[in-house]
Amino acid sequence: MKSGQWYPGNMSRAMNQMREDLKAIDLVIELLDARIPSSSRNPAFYDLFKSKKHLILLHKADRAENKHTEAWLSYFTTLDTKAMAFSVQEKNYLDQLLKYLKKEEAQIQRGRFKRPLRMIFVGIPNVGKSTLINLFVRKAVTRTGNRPGITRGKQWIRIMPNMELLDTPGILRPKIDEVTIRSLAVVGAIPAGRADIYDAALWLLSCYLEQDKLELLKIRYRVIETSSAAEIFEKIGYSQGCLQSEGQIDYERTSALIIRDYQNGSIGKLTLEKAPPIN
């Protein structure tokens, strides 16, 4: 996948539909991946949501570094945007979100005409929108999975007696540069086959080295001291048995293993994008 090539027609249609849907919405909840908050944010949303109450959830915060997540929360504060760390894996995050939503619901109920708080979830593919909805309602009301783009069409879901949620398909930014492609690939936001997974895996390993996180790779793969991401990649391939029949490294299997281990947290927490400095 080359930079700038990704924006299928279904995403363009989804953006147009979202503009229409926003007329009935009280609160926009935008999910970003806490490991790549910049790359997982669609710039096309900026103007779209400016007239709406807006909450950002730094989702999968349990797989990001706390110090960087806190820095991102501070950065969004400077933009006058409410933001919270979040993970479906930790109950305290859900409690914090529910407290916020009930406060917003109470404001709606004070009006002359009683009606539910109407929300919309937006974000890139595979950021966890459907999983979060299922957590709210305690049953699988949407099809979920670890494949980007699995939610299709428009779905209104009552998550509580006075709260309604509109789920939407994941929407990537219209233009994606090379670095962003790698970031999206390693968190699973781009479907398999749309990105060079060897290039993405090699870049991911280089991020561990650049951030002095070699120890995390040693713990997971038992690799010894080495000087480059390419050498680490080869040692992982051999040590994990990702080999072809003739004994050579299977680059696709090794790449998929490394990326999968990063996505599920098996090689520790690593935030790939730091927050901009606050003046």
Beta strands, then each sheet from edge to edge (+ up, - down):
strand 1: 27-33
strand 2: 53-59
strand 3: 82-85
strand 4: 117-123
strand 5: 155-160
strand 6: 163-167
sheet 1: 3+ 2+ 1+ 4+ 6+ 5-
end
